[in-house]
Amino acid sequence: MTKHFTDENFAKEVVEVSKTKPVLVDFFAEWCGPCKLQGSIIDQLADEMGEAAAIGKMNVEESSKTAEEYGVMTIPTLIVFKDGKSVANFTGLQNKDSLMTQIKKYL
């Protein structure tokens, strides 16, 4: 199931959880066409990964503080977190297989 990350829950749901398993965050905006396509891929990926990884989305318009903190300038931007820090960063539309490969590196 795809998680919903915000500025308020980021420390607990991303940073803390990444100490036990990889966390993929999709930074998006509602008005962004490629983000909508990426969003459906993220939903599929979350279903396939199950509890092995935490996968979710963060709306940059609602949670701009975290997006700024991680240097998100382009959307969609996807960041993999492990052990409390960012370990991989991708911009633009990414396919499911390449994201799955990246996440599995940190399992």
Biopython code that builds the backbone (N, CA, C, O; Angstrom):
import numpy as np
from Bio.PDB.StructureBuilder import StructureBuilder

atoms = [
    (1, "MET", "N", (0.833, -1.185, 0.000)),
    (1, "MET", "CA", (0.000, 0.000, 0.000)),
    (1, "MET", "C", (0.885, 1.258, 0.000)),
    (1, "MET", "O", (1.865, 1.348, 0.739)),
    (2, "THR", "N", (0.520, 2.188, -0.821)),
    (2, "THR", "CA", (1.288, 3.427, -0.935)),
    (2, "THR", "C", (1.036, 4.323, 0.278)),
    (2, "THR", "O", (-0.110, 4.546, 0.668)),
    (3, "LYS", "N", (2.098, 4.825, 0.858)),
    (3, "LYS", "CA", (1.997, 5.702, 2.026)),
    (3, "LYS", "C", (1.926, 7.166, 1.585)),
    (3, "LYS", "O", (2.326, 7.519, 0.476)),
    (4, "HIS", "N", (1.408, 8.005, 2.480)),
    (4, "HIS", "CA", (1.333, 9.446, 2.217)),
    (4, "HIS", "C", (2.261, 10.137, 3.217)),
    (4, "HIS", "O", (1.991, 10.156, 4.418)),
    (5, "PHE", "N", (3.356, 10.703, 2.708)),
    (5, "PHE", "CA", (4.322, 11.378, 3.564)),
    (5, "PHE", "C", (4.067, 12.882, 3.562)),
    (5, "PHE", "O", (3.655, 13.456, 2.554)),
    (6, "THR", "N", (4.320, 13.511, 4.715)),
    (6, "THR", "CA", (4.152, 14.962, 4.867)),
    (6, "THR", "C", (5.344, 15.512, 5.643)),
    (6, "THR", "O", (6.151, 14.753, 6.180)),
    (7, "ASP", "N", (5.447, 16.841, 5.697)),
    (7, "ASP", "CA", (6.486, 17.452, 6.535)),
    (7, "ASP", "C", (6.358, 16.958, 7.970)),
    (7, "ASP", "O", (7.358, 16.723, 8.649)),
    (8, "GLU", "N", (5.115, 16.802, 8.423)),
    (8, "GLU", "CA", (4.857, 16.437, 9.815)),
    (8, "GLU", "C", (5.253, 14.992, 10.146)),
    (8, "GLU", "O", (5.740, 14.730, 11.246)),
    (9, "ASN", "N", (5.052, 14.052, 9.213)),
    (9, "ASN", "CA", (5.346, 12.647, 9.539)),
    (9, "ASN", "C", (6.656, 12.142, 8.938)),
    (9, "ASN", "O", (6.999, 10.972, 9.113)),
    (10, "PHE", "N", (7.390, 13.001, 8.236)),
    (10, "PHE", "CA", (8.596, 12.577, 7.524)),
    (10, "PHE", "C", (9.644, 11.941, 8.446)),
    (10, "PHE", "O", (10.184, 10.881, 8.127)),
    (11, "ALA", "N", (9.928, 12.567, 9.563)),
    (11, "ALA", "CA", (10.970, 12.036, 10.467)),
    (11, "ALA", "C", (10.620, 10.627, 10.936)),
    (11, "ALA", "O", (11.485, 9.753, 10.983)),
    (12, "LYS", "N", (9.372, 10.410, 11.278)),
    (12, "LYS", "CA", (8.952, 9.099, 11.788)),
    (12, "LYS", "C", (8.766, 8.074, 10.667)),
    (12, "LYS", "O", (9.264, 6.952, 10.757)),
    (13, "GLU", "N", (8.048, 8.463, 9.615)),
    (13, "GLU", "CA", (7.659, 7.518, 8.560)),
    (13, "GLU", "C", (8.749, 7.251, 7.517)),
    (13, "GLU", "O", (8.730, 6.215, 6.853)),
    (14, "VAL", "N", (9.690, 8.172, 7.374)),
    (14, "VAL", "CA", (10.760, 7.981, 6.384)),
    (14, "VAL", "C", (12.099, 7.765, 7.082)),
    (14, "VAL", "O", (12.703, 6.703, 6.933)),
    (15, "VAL", "N", (12.561, 8.731, 7.823)),
    (15, "VAL", "CA", (13.895, 8.653, 8.434)),
    (15, "VAL", "C", (13.988, 7.460, 9.389)),
    (15, "VAL", "O", (14.918, 6.660, 9.282)),
    (16, "GLU", "N", (13.049, 7.332, 10.311)),
    (16, "GLU", "CA", (13.105, 6.235, 11.285)),
    (16, "GLU", "C", (12.891, 4.872, 10.631)),
    (16, "GLU", "O", (13.624, 3.924, 10.915)),
    (17, "VAL", "N", (11.889, 4.770, 9.756)),
    (17, "VAL", "CA", (11.601, 3.487, 9.098)),
    (17, "VAL", "C", (12.783, 3.050, 8.232)),
    (17, "VAL", "O", (13.054, 1.855, 8.110)),
    (18, "SER", "N", (13.486, 4.011, 7.631)),
    (18, "SER", "CA", (14.614, 3.658, 6.754)),
    (18, "SER", "C", (15.777, 3.017, 7.512)),
    (18, "SER", "O", (16.713, 2.503, 6.901)),
    (19, "LYS", "N", (15.713, 3.051, 8.823)),
    (19, "LYS", "CA", (16.762, 2.379, 9.618)),
    (19, "LYS", "C", (16.556, 0.867, 9.636)),
    (19, "LYS", "O", (17.459, 0.120, 10.011)),
    (20, "THR", "N", (15.349, 0.409, 9.225)),
    (20, "THR", "CA", (15.073, -1.026, 9.202)),
    (20, "THR", "C", (14.795, -1.573, 7.807)),
    (20, "THR", "O", (14.932, -2.773, 7.570)),
    (21, "LYS", "N", (14.402, -0.690, 6.877)),
    (21, "LYS", "CA", (14.142, -1.112, 5.502)),
    (21, "LYS", "C", (14.203, 0.107, 4.591)),
    (21, "LYS", "O", (14.059, 1.237, 5.058)),
    (22, "PRO", "N", (14.417, -0.112, 3.276)),
    (22, "PRO", "CA", (14.472, 1.039, 2.375)),
    (22, "PRO", "C", (13.119, 1.736, 2.267)),
    (22, "PRO", "O", (12.065, 1.106, 2.362)),
    (23, "VAL", "N", (13.177, 3.043, 2.067)),
    (23, "VAL", "CA", (11.972, 3.850, 1.882)),
    (23, "VAL", "C", (12.134, 4.644, 0.589)),
    (23, "VAL", "O", (13.132, 5.341, 0.404)),
    (24, "LEU", "N", (11.155, 4.537, -0.300)),
    (24, "LEU", "CA", (11.153, 5.301, -1.544)),
    (24, "LEU", "C", (10.112, 6.403, -1.429)),
    (24, "LEU", "O", (8.946, 6.140, -1.134)),
    (25, "VAL", "N", (10.539, 7.639, -1.664)),
    (25, "VAL", "CA", (9.629, 8.782, -1.617)),
    (25, "VAL", "C", (9.524, 9.381, -3.015)),
    (25, "VAL", "O", (10.527, 9.728, -3.639)),
    (26, "ASP", "N", (8.286, 9.494, -3.492)),
    (26, "ASP", "CA", (7.979, 10.126, -4.777)),
    (26, "ASP", "C", (7.499, 11.545, -4.489)),
    (26, "ASP", "O", (6.397, 11.738, -3.976)),
    (27, "PHE", "N", (8.326, 12.535, -4.819)),
    (27, "PHE", "CA", (7.954, 13.941, -4.654)),
    (27, "PHE", "C", (7.184, 14.359, -5.908)),
    (27, "PHE", "O", (7.702, 14.248, -7.019)),
    (28, "PHE", "N", (5.947, 14.840, -5.735)),
    (28, "PHE", "CA", (5.076, 15.131, -6.869)),
    (28, "PHE", "C", (4.236, 16.381, -6.618)),
    (28, "PHE", "O", (4.244, 16.953, -5.528)),
    (29, "ALA", "N", (3.501, 16.791, -7.675)),
    (29, "ALA", "CA", (2.481, 17.831, -7.561)),
    (29, "ALA", "C", (1.261, 17.363, -8.343)),
    (29, "ALA", "O", (1.391, 16.670, -9.352)),
    (30, "GLU", "N", (0.078, 17.744, -7.876)),
    (30, "GLU", "CA", (-1.175, 17.316, -8.508)),
    (30, "GLU", "C", (-1.269, 17.739, -9.969)),
    (30, "GLU", "O", (-1.819, 16.999, -10.784)),
    (31, "TRP", "N", (-0.746, 18.909, -10.319)),
    (31, "TRP", "CA", (-0.878, 19.459, -11.664)),
    (31, "TRP", "C", (0.130, 18.891, -12.665)),
    (31, "TRP", "O", (0.054, 19.196, -13.855)),
    (32, "CYS", "N", (1.051, 18.087, -12.205)),
    (32, "CYS", "CA", (2.153, 17.568, -13.026)),
    (32, "CYS", "C", (1.737, 16.283, -13.751)),
    (32, "CYS", "O", (1.479, 15.259, -13.119)),
    (33, "GLY", "N", (1.676, 16.353, -15.100)),
    (33, "GLY", "CA", (1.297, 15.192, -15.905)),
    (33, "GLY", "C", (2.186, 13.972, -15.688)),
    (33, "GLY", "O", (1.671, 12.897, -15.381)),
    (34, "PRO", "N", (3.521, 14.105, -15.838)),
    (34, "PRO", "CA", (4.401, 12.956, -15.605)),
    (34, "PRO", "C", (4.287, 12.401, -14.179)),
    (34, "PRO", "O", (4.492, 11.208, -13.956)),
    (35, "CYS", "N", (3.958, 13.270, -13.220)),
    (35, "CYS", "CA", (3.798, 12.808, -11.831)),
    (35, "CYS", "C", (2.611, 11.850, -11.708)),
    (35, "CYS", "O", (2.653, 10.900, -10.926)),
    (36, "LYS", "N", (1.569, 12.100, -12.473)),
    (36, "LYS", "CA", (0.396, 11.219, -12.439)),
    (36, "LYS", "C", (0.757, 9.841, -12.961)),
    (36, "LYS", "O", (0.350, 8.829, -12.389)),
    (37, "LEU", "N", (1.526, 9.797, -14.054)),
    (37, "LEU", "CA", (1.995, 8.511, -14.579)),
    (37, "LEU", "C", (2.898, 7.820, -13.568)),
    (37, "LEU", "O", (2.782, 6.615, -13.343)),
    (38, "GLN", "N", (3.807, 8.596, -12.954)),
    (38, "GLN", "CA", (4.712, 8.039, -11.954)),
    (38, "GLN", "C", (3.927, 7.514, -10.762)),
    (38, "GLN", "O", (4.270, 6.480, -10.187)),
    (39, "GLY", "N", (2.875, 8.230, -10.397)),
    (39, "GLY", "CA", (2.058, 7.823, -9.255)),
    (39, "GLY", "C", (1.461, 6.441, -9.408)),
    (39, "GLY", "O", (1.424, 5.672, -8.448)),
    (40, "SER", "N", (0.992, 6.114, -10.604)),
    (40, "SER", "CA", (0.417, 4.775, -10.804)),
    (40, "SER", "C", (1.502, 3.703, -10.740)),
    (40, "SER", "O", (1.251, 2.592, -10.274)),
    (41, "ILE", "N", (2.707, 4.030, -11.208)),
    (41, "ILE", "CA", (3.838, 3.098, -11.111)),
    (41, "ILE", "C", (4.209, 2.895, -9.641)),
    (41, "ILE", "O", (4.502, 1.776, -9.220)),
    (42, "ILE", "N", (4.195, 3.974, -8.867)),
    (42, "ILE", "CA", (4.502, 3.894, -7.433)),
    (42, "ILE", "C", (3.484, 3.002, -6.722)),
    (42, "ILE", "O", (3.853, 2.200, -5.865)),
    (43, "ASP", "N", (2.210, 3.139, -7.074)),
    (43, "ASP", "CA", (1.169, 2.305, -6.468)),
    (43, "ASP", "C", (1.404, 0.827, -6.772)),
    (43, "ASP", "O", (1.271, -0.016, -5.885)),
    (44, "GLN", "N", (1.752, 0.508, -8.016)),
    (44, "GLN", "CA", (2.039, -0.879, -8.400)),
    (44, "GLN", "C", (3.253, -1.407, -7.632)),
    (44, "GLN", "O", (3.245, -2.528, -7.124)),
    (45, "LEU", "N", (4.278, -0.589, -7.561)),
    (45, "LEU", "CA", (5.514, -0.969, -6.875)),
    (45, "LEU", "C", (5.255, -1.230, -5.389)),
    (45, "LEU", "O", (5.770, -2.195, -4.825)),
    (46, "ALA", "N", (4.467, -0.379, -4.767)),
    (46, "ALA", "CA", (4.135, -0.553, -3.350)),
    (46, "ALA", "C", (3.408, -1.875, -3.132)),
    (46, "ALA", "O", (3.693, -2.590, -2.171)),
    (47, "ASP", "N", (2.474, -2.201, -4.015)),
    (47, "ASP", "CA", (1.741, -3.470, -3.894)),
    (47, "ASP", "C", (2.682, -4.661, -4.055)),
    (47, "ASP", "O", (2.576, -5.638, -3.313)),
    (48, "GLU", "N", (3.595, -4.588, -5.011)),
    (48, "GLU", "CA", (4.513, -5.698, -5.269)),
    (48, "GLU", "C", (5.564, -5.858, -4.175)),
    (48, "GLU", "O", (5.938, -6.984, -3.846)),
    (49, "MET", "N", (6.043, -4.763, -3.611)),
    (49, "MET", "CA", (7.083, -4.840, -2.578)),
    (49, "MET", "C", (6.513, -5.235, -1.218)),
    (49, "MET", "O", (7.235, -5.781, -0.383)),
    (50, "GLY", "N", (5.253, -4.972, -0.990)),
    (50, "GLY", "CA", (4.640, -5.322, 0.285)),
    (50, "GLY", "C", (5.352, -4.656, 1.446)),
    (50, "GLY", "O", (5.630, -3.457, 1.406)),
    (51, "GLU", "N", (5.646, -5.426, 2.473)),
    (51, "GLU", "CA", (6.281, -4.902, 3.689)),
    (51, "GLU", "C", (7.813, -4.852, 3.594)),
    (51, "GLU", "O", (8.469, -4.383, 4.524)),
    (52, "ALA", "N", (8.386, -5.328, 2.487)),
    (52, "ALA", "CA", (9.852, -5.349, 2.350)),
    (52, "ALA", "C", (10.440, -3.943, 2.299)),
    (52, "ALA", "O", (11.575, -3.718, 2.721)),
    (53, "ALA", "N", (9.650, -2.990, 1.772)),
    (53, "ALA", "CA", (10.091, -1.598, 1.667)),
    (53, "ALA", "C", (8.888, -0.698, 1.909)),
    (53, "ALA", "O", (7.747, -1.097, 1.676)),
    (54, "ALA", "N", (9.147, 0.499, 2.369)),
    (54, "ALA", "CA", (8.077, 1.496, 2.522)),
    (54, "ALA", "C", (8.118, 2.394, 1.293)),
    (54, "ALA", "O", (9.162, 2.952, 0.955)),
    (55, "ILE", "N", (6.989, 2.526, 0.635)),
    (55, "ILE", "CA", (6.930, 3.301, -0.599)),
    (55, "ILE", "C", (5.773, 4.280, -0.495)),
    (55, "ILE", "O", (4.646, 3.905, -0.170)),
    (56, "GLY", "N", (6.076, 5.552, -0.778)),
    (56, "GLY", "CA", (5.020, 6.543, -0.659)),
    (56, "GLY", "C", (5.273, 7.792, -1.459)),
    (56, "GLY", "O", (6.280, 7.929, -2.152)),
    (57, "LYS", "N", (4.316, 8.708, -1.339)),
    (57, "LYS", "CA", (4.325, 9.948, -2.110)),
    (57, "LYS", "C", (4.300, 11.144, -1.171)),
    (57, "LYS", "O", (3.770, 11.082, -0.062)),
    (58, "MET", "N", (4.892, 12.237, -1.652)),
    (58, "MET", "CA", (4.883, 13.486, -0.892)),
    (58, "MET", "C", (4.563, 14.631, -1.845)),
    (58, "MET", "O", (5.307, 14.888, -2.792)),
    (59, "ASN", "N", (3.457, 15.312, -1.589)),
    (59, "ASN", "CA", (3.035, 16.445, -2.411)),
    (59, "ASN", "C", (3.912, 17.645, -2.060)),
    (59, "ASN", "O", (3.897, 18.118, -0.924)),
    (60, "VAL", "N", (4.676, 18.135, -3.039)),
    (60, "VAL", "CA", (5.624, 19.223, -2.768)),
    (60, "VAL", "C", (4.926, 20.552, -2.464)),
    (60, "VAL", "O", (5.511, 21.434, -1.837)),
    (61, "GLU", "N", (3.695, 20.688, -2.905)),
    (61, "GLU", "CA", (2.970, 21.923, -2.611)),
    (61, "GLU", "C", (2.455, 21.934, -1.178)),
    (61, "GLU", "O", (2.326, 23.001, -0.577)),
    (62, "GLU", "N", (2.163, 20.771, -0.626)),
    (62, "GLU", "CA", (1.697, 20.666, 0.761)),
    (62, "GLU", "C", (2.858, 20.514, 1.737)),
    (62, "GLU", "O", (2.736, 20.866, 2.911)),
    (63, "SER", "N", (3.978, 19.992, 1.256)),
    (63, "SER", "CA", (5.130, 19.703, 2.119)),
    (63, "SER", "C", (6.402, 20.260, 1.505)),
    (63, "SER", "O", (7.337, 19.518, 1.204)),
    (64, "SER", "N", (6.429, 21.559, 1.324)),
    (64, "SER", "CA", (7.561, 22.193, 0.640)),
    (64, "SER", "C", (8.831, 22.202, 1.482)),
    (64, "SER", "O", (9.932, 22.223, 0.933)),
    (65, "LYS", "N", (8.697, 22.186, 2.801)),
    (65, "LYS", "CA", (9.874, 22.226, 3.683)),
    (65, "LYS", "C", (10.796, 21.027, 3.426)),
    (65, "LYS", "O", (12.003, 21.192, 3.249)),
    (66, "THR", "N", (10.226, 19.837, 3.407)),
    (66, "THR", "CA", (11.020, 18.626, 3.188)),
    (66, "THR", "C", (11.576, 18.592, 1.770)),
    (66, "THR", "O", (12.726, 18.208, 1.561)),
    (67, "ALA", "N", (10.764, 18.993, 0.799)),
    (67, "ALA", "CA", (11.231, 19.019, -0.588)),
    (67, "ALA", "C", (12.437, 19.945, -0.725)),
    (67, "ALA", "O", (13.413, 19.601, -1.392)),
    (68, "GLU", "N", (12.374, 21.111, -0.100)),
    (68, "GLU", "CA", (13.508, 22.047, -0.127)),
    (68, "GLU", "C", (14.728, 21.457, 0.555)),
    (68, "GLU", "O", (15.848, 21.565, 0.055)),
    (69, "GLU", "N", (14.501, 20.838, 1.693)),
    (69, "GLU", "CA", (15.601, 20.262, 2.471)),
    (69, "GLU", "C", (16.392, 19.233, 1.658)),
    (69, "GLU", "O", (17.608, 19.118, 1.815)),
    (70, "TYR", "N", (15.698, 18.483, 0.787)),
    (70, "TYR", "CA", (16.358, 17.465, -0.019)),
    (70, "TYR", "C", (16.644, 17.924, -1.445)),
    (70, "TYR", "O", (16.957, 17.108, -2.312)),
    (71, "GLY", "N", (16.536, 19.233, -1.690)),
    (71, "GLY", "CA", (16.931, 19.804, -2.967)),
    (71, "GLY", "C", (16.062, 19.418, -4.143)),
    (71, "GLY", "O", (16.541, 19.363, -5.276)),
    (72, "VAL", "N", (14.787, 19.150, -3.893)),
    (72, "VAL", "CA", (13.880, 18.780, -4.979)),
    (72, "VAL", "C", (13.569, 20.036, -5.801)),
    (72, "VAL", "O", (12.905, 20.958, -5.326)),
    (73, "MET", "N", (14.061, 20.051, -7.035)),
    (73, "MET", "CA", (13.858, 21.189, -7.931)),
    (73, "MET", "C", (12.987, 20.812, -9.123)),
    (73, "MET", "O", (12.380, 21.678, -9.752)),
    (74, "THR", "N", (12.926, 19.529, -9.429)),
    (74, "THR", "CA", (12.189, 19.002, -10.568)),
    (74, "THR", "C", (11.250, 17.921, -10.060)),
    (74, "THR", "O", (11.583, 17.183, -9.133)),
    (75, "ILE", "N", (10.071, 17.831, -10.675)),
    (75, "ILE", "CA", (9.168, 16.752, -10.301)),
    (75, "ILE", "C", (8.770, 15.979, -11.550)),
    (75, "ILE", "O", (8.650, 16.581, -12.618)),
    (76, "PRO", "N", (8.562, 14.684, -11.460)),
    (76, "PRO", "CA", (8.757, 13.914, -10.239)),
    (76, "PRO", "C", (10.237, 13.722, -9.897)),
    (76, "PRO", "O", (11.085, 13.576, -10.777)),
    (77, "THR", "N", (10.516, 13.727, -8.607)),
    (77, "THR", "CA", (11.817, 13.337, -8.073)),
    (77, "THR", "C", (11.562, 12.187, -7.121)),
    (77, "THR", "O", (10.644, 12.240, -6.303)),
    (78, "LEU", "N", (12.371, 11.151, -7.227)),
    (78, "LEU", "CA", (12.239, 9.993, -6.350)),
    (78, "LEU", "C", (13.539, 9.828, -5.578)),
    (78, "LEU", "O", (14.624, 9.865, -6.157)),
    (79, "ILE", "N", (13.421, 9.647, -4.271)),
    (79, "ILE", "CA", (14.599, 9.482, -3.419)),
    (79, "ILE", "C", (14.439, 8.213, -2.589)),
    (79, "ILE", "O", (13.399, 7.979, -1.974)),
    (80, "VAL", "N", (15.491, 7.402, -2.587)),
    (80, "VAL", "CA", (15.530, 6.206, -1.742)),
    (80, "VAL", "C", (16.291, 6.566, -0.471)),
    (80, "VAL", "O", (17.380, 7.137, -0.526)),
    (81, "PHE", "N", (15.703, 6.225, 0.671)),
    (81, "PHE", "CA", (16.326, 6.457, 1.973)),
    (81, "PHE", "C", (16.662, 5.111, 2.601)),
    (81, "PHE", "O", (15.885, 4.160, 2.523)),
    (82, "LYS", "N", (17.830, 5.050, 3.222)),
    (82, "LYS", "CA", (18.257, 3.870, 3.974)),
    (82, "LYS", "C", (19.139, 4.351, 5.116)),
    (82, "LYS", "O", (19.954, 5.256, 4.936)),
    (83, "ASP", "N", (18.980, 3.756, 6.277)),
    (83, "ASP", "CA", (19.764, 4.111, 7.466)),
    (83, "ASP", "C", (19.663, 5.599, 7.800)),
    (83, "ASP", "O", (20.631, 6.213, 8.247)),
    (84, "GLY", "N", (18.482, 6.167, 7.577)),
    (84, "GLY", "CA", (18.229, 7.545, 7.965)),
    (84, "GLY", "C", (18.708, 8.609, 6.993)),
    (84, "GLY", "O", (18.603, 9.803, 7.274)),
    (85, "LYS", "N", (19.242, 8.176, 5.831)),
    (85, "LYS", "CA", (19.732, 9.187, 4.894)),
    (85, "LYS", "C", (19.379, 8.831, 3.450)),
    (85, "LYS", "O", (19.046, 7.689, 3.132)),
    (86, "SER", "N", (19.464, 9.844, 2.588)),
    (86, "SER", "CA", (19.218, 9.672, 1.159)),
    (86, "SER", "C", (20.378, 8.880, 0.544)),
    (86, "SER", "O", (21.541, 9.241, 0.723)),
    (87, "VAL", "N", (20.058, 7.800, -0.182)),
    (87, "VAL", "CA", (21.107, 6.979, -0.790)),
    (87, "VAL", "C", (21.018, 6.913, -2.313)),
    (87, "VAL", "O", (21.975, 6.496, -2.967)),
    (88, "ALA", "N", (19.886, 7.317, -2.886)),
    (88, "ALA", "CA", (19.725, 7.329, -4.343)),
    (88, "ALA", "C", (18.674, 8.366, -4.704)),
    (88, "ALA", "O", (17.701, 8.565, -3.977)),
    (89, "ASN", "N", (18.887, 9.025, -5.841)),
    (89, "ASN", "CA", (18.031, 10.135, -6.246)),
    (89, "ASN", "C", (17.791, 10.059, -7.748)),
    (89, "ASN", "O", (18.740, 9.914, -8.519)),
    (90, "PHE", "N", (16.531, 10.156, -8.174)),
    (90, "PHE", "CA", (16.179, 10.079, -9.591)),
    (90, "PHE", "C", (15.208, 11.203, -9.924)),
    (90, "PHE", "O", (14.308, 11.498, -9.137)),
    (91, "THR", "N", (15.380, 11.826, -11.068)),
    (91, "THR", "CA", (14.432, 12.850, -11.505)),
    (91, "THR", "C", (13.794, 12.407, -12.815)),
    (91, "THR", "O", (14.407, 11.698, -13.612)),
    (92, "GLY", "N", (12.562, 12.834, -13.022)),
    (92, "GLY", "CA", (11.832, 12.452, -14.218)),
    (92, "GLY", "C", (11.152, 11.100, -14.042)),
    (92, "GLY", "O", (11.368, 10.397, -13.055)),
    (93, "LEU", "N", (10.341, 10.763, -15.004)),
    (93, "LEU", "CA", (9.563, 9.529, -14.972)),
    (93, "LEU", "C", (10.478, 8.306, -14.978)),
    (93, "LEU", "O", (11.349, 8.179, -15.839)),
    (94, "GLN", "N", (10.275, 7.405, -14.010)),
    (94, "GLN", "CA", (11.085, 6.193, -13.874)),
    (94, "GLN", "C", (10.188, 4.972, -14.048)),
    (94, "GLN", "O", (9.050, 4.971, -13.579)),
    (95, "ASN", "N", (10.685, 3.935, -14.713)),
    (95, "ASN", "CA", (9.857, 2.738, -14.876)),
    (95, "ASN", "C", (9.936, 1.843, -13.638)),
    (95, "ASN", "O", (10.858, 1.951, -12.829)),
    (96, "LYS", "N", (8.970, 0.979, -13.518)),
    (96, "LYS", "CA", (8.844, 0.134, -12.325)),
    (96, "LYS", "C", (10.054, -0.780, -12.134)),
    (96, "LYS", "O", (10.548, -0.933, -11.017)),
    (97, "ASP", "N", (10.532, -1.387, -13.221)),
    (97, "ASP", "CA", (11.645, -2.328, -13.099)),
    (97, "ASP", "C", (12.917, -1.669, -12.578)),
    (97, "ASP", "O", (13.613, -2.240, -11.739)),
    (98, "SER", "N", (13.225, -0.463, -13.073)),
    (98, "SER", "CA", (14.449, 0.203, -12.607)),
    (98, "SER", "C", (14.308, 0.619, -11.145)),
    (98, "SER", "O", (15.276, 0.546, -10.389)),
    (99, "LEU", "N", (13.120, 1.053, -10.741)),
    (99, "LEU", "CA", (12.908, 1.403, -9.329)),
    (99, "LEU", "C", (13.012, 0.169, -8.438)),
    (99, "LEU", "O", (13.602, 0.224, -7.358)),
    (100, "MET", "N", (12.440, -0.937, -8.891)),
    (100, "MET", "CA", (12.506, -2.191, -8.132)),
    (100, "MET", "C", (13.967, -2.603, -7.939)),
    (100, "MET", "O", (14.357, -3.007, -6.844)),
    (101, "THR", "N", (14.770, -2.502, -8.991)),
    (101, "THR", "CA", (16.189, -2.846, -8.918)),
    (101, "THR", "C", (16.898, -1.958, -7.890)),
    (101, "THR", "O", (17.685, -2.449, -7.080)),
    (102, "GLN", "N", (16.623, -0.676, -7.924)),
    (102, "GLN", "CA", (17.257, 0.259, -6.984)),
    (102, "GLN", "C", (16.881, -0.054, -5.536)),
    (102, "GLN", "O", (17.740, -0.057, -4.655)),
    (103, "ILE", "N", (15.608, -0.315, -5.297)),
    (103, "ILE", "CA", (15.153, -0.610, -3.933)),
    (103, "ILE", "C", (15.784, -1.907, -3.431)),
    (103, "ILE", "O", (16.210, -1.984, -2.279)),
    (104, "LYS", "N", (15.846, -2.921, -4.289)),
    (104, "LYS", "CA", (16.384, -4.222, -3.877)),
    (104, "LYS", "C", (17.858, -4.143, -3.470)),
    (104, "LYS", "O", (18.335, -4.982, -2.706)),
    (105, "LYS", "N", (18.584, -3.134, -3.981)),
    (105, "LYS", "CA", (19.988, -2.954, -3.575)),
    (105, "LYS", "C", (20.102, -2.696, -2.070)),
    (105, "LYS", "O", (21.137, -2.976, -1.466)),
    (106, "TYR", "N", (19.045, -2.166, -1.474)),
    (106, "TYR", "CA", (19.099, -1.749, -0.069)),
    (106, "TYR", "C", (18.298, -2.656, 0.868)),
    (106, "TYR", "O", (18.107, -2.324, 2.038)),
    (107, "LEU", "N", (17.829, -3.798, 0.358)),
    (107, "LEU", "CA", (17.091, -4.736, 1.220)),
    (107, "LEU", "C", (18.042, -5.501, 2.115)),
    (107, "LEU", "O", (17.607, -6.335, 2.909)),
]
sb = StructureBuilder()
sb.init_structure("model")
sb.init_model(0)
sb.init_chain("A")
sb.init_seg("    ")
for serial, (resi, resn, name, xyz) in enumerate(atoms, 1):
    if name == "N":
        sb.init_residue(resn, " ", resi, " ")
    sb.init_atom(name, np.array(xyz, "f"), 0.0, 1.0, " ", f" {name:<3s}", serial, name[0])
structure = sb.get_structure()
